[in-house]
């Protein structure tokens, strides 16, 4: 397998693993919500307080955040996006470095005849 195919395979493998974990999270969420409902309705004496709704709502929010991360964010912010961002930052740093070097040469000119004595 050539490097390009290997990279595509790795990207696909990672995406499948992310989606598999999201599906597993959904199944656990459903089963956990059912358990919380049963615990609130049948195991607790005072059923006027519906605490399972709060627990399920918070868990649902976390699941939605997980789904957004897997289905939206990771789809667009993949390795290609990372490489593009790294290249942009490296180019920006290189330009800034060259600008600073020109500024130093302008502010502190060194003639050809001057030499730095590093032995003392």
RASUL-V58870 format. One record per residue. N is the residue number from 1. SS is DSSP state (~ for helix, > for strand, _ for the rest). PHI is phi as a letter, one per 20 degrees, with the letter a starting at -180 (999 if undefined). OMEGA is omega in radians with two decimals (none if undefined). Layout:
n/ss/phi/omega
N/SS/PHI/OMEGA
N/SS/PHI/OMEGA
This chain:
n/ss/phi/omega
1/_/999/-3.13
2/_/f/-3.06
3/~/g/-3.13
4/~/f/3.11
5/~/f/3.13
6/~/f/3.12
7/~/f/3.09
8/~/f/3.11
9/~/f/-3.14
10/~/f/3.09
11/~/f/3.13
12/~/f/3.14
13/~/f/3.14
14/~/f/3.13
15/~/f/3.12
16/~/f/3.12
17/~/f/3.11
18/~/f/-3.14
19/~/f/3.10
20/~/f/3.11
21/~/f/3.10
22/~/f/3.11
23/~/f/3.10
24/~/f/3.10
25/~/f/3.12
26/~/f/3.14
27/~/f/3.12
28/~/f/3.10
29/~/f/-3.14
30/~/f/-3.14
31/~/f/3.11
32/~/f/3.11
33/~/f/3.08
34/~/f/3.12
35/~/f/3.13
36/~/f/3.11
37/~/f/-3.14
38/~/f/3.13
39/~/f/-3.12
40/~/f/-3.04
41/~/e/-2.98
42/~/d/-3.09
43/~/e/-3.10
44/_/d/-3.12
45/_/f/-3.09
46/_/e/-3.10
47/_/e/3.10
48/_/f/3.10
49/_/e/-3.12
50/_/e/-3.09
51/~/f/-3.13
52/~/f/3.10
53/~/f/3.11
54/~/f/-3.13
55/~/f/3.14
56/~/f/3.13
57/~/f/3.12
58/~/f/3.12
59/~/f/3.11
60/~/f/3.09
61/~/f/3.11
62/~/f/3.10
63/~/f/3.12
64/~/f/3.09
65/~/f/3.10
66/~/f/3.14
67/~/f/3.10
68/~/f/3.14
69/~/f/-3.08
70/~/f/-2.98
71/~/e/-3.08
72/~/d/-3.02
73/~/f/-3.08
74/~/f/3.11
75/~/f/-3.07
76/~/e/-3.11
77/_/d/-3.12
78/_/e/-3.10
79/~/f/3.12
80/~/f/3.11
81/~/f/3.12
82/~/g/3.14
83/~/f/3.12
84/~/f/-3.14
85/~/f/3.11
86/~/f/3.12
87/~/f/3.11
88/~/f/-3.13
89/~/f/3.12
90/~/f/3.11
91/~/f/3.13
92/~/f/3.12
93/~/f/3.13
94/~/f/3.11
95/~/f/3.14
96/~/f/3.13
97/~/f/3.11
98/~/f/3.11
99/~/f/3.11
100/~/f/3.11
101/~/f/3.09
102/~/f/3.13
103/~/f/3.12
104/~/f/3.12
105/~/f/3.13
106/~/f/-3.09
107/~/f/-3.09
108/_/c/-3.10
109/_/f/3.09
110/_/d/-3.13
111/_/e/-3.14
112/_/f/-3.08
113/_/f/-3.13
114/_/f/3.05
115/_/c/-3.12
116/_/e/3.13
117/_/e/-3.10
118/_/d/-3.10
119/_/e/-3.12
120/_/e/none
